[in-house]
Amino acid sequence: METRNNWSLANCLCMDSDKTNFMVFNSSKNNGIAVLVNGHQIAQVHIGKYLGLYVDDDLNWKKITLNTSMVNY
């Protein structure tokens, strides 16, 4: 993260910590992870939208399919 942060600062880019989140793809479900960028804590999510697709931390399509089927009705 520090390398990404240094690159962003060198190129006059900033990350909006309110719109940024992270997801852990791991079967052990580590809940004690904290990600800080410029002193702001980034939120951990279990389901996120990336390039128009919903992805969950289990890589399981059940939650995503349910969400999509509700939208279509």
LINSUL-V675911 format. One line per field, one symbol per residue. ss: DSSP state (H for helix, E for strand, C for the rest). phi: phi as a letter, one per 40 degrees, with the letter a starting at -180 (. if undefined). burial: + if it has 24 or more other C-alpha atoms within 12 Angstrom, else -. A space follows every 10 residues. Layout:
BEGIN
ss: ???
phi: ???
burial: ???
END
This chain:
BEGIN
ss: CHHHHHHHHH CCCCCCCCCC EECCCCCCCC CCCCEEECCE EEEECCEEEE CCEEEECCCC CHHHHHHHHH HHC
phi: .ccccccccc bfbbbcccbb abbbcaccfc cccbbbbfgb ccccbbbbbb fgbcbbccfb cccccccccc ccb
burial: ---------- ----+----- ++++------ ------+--- --++-+++-- ----+++--- ---------- ---
END
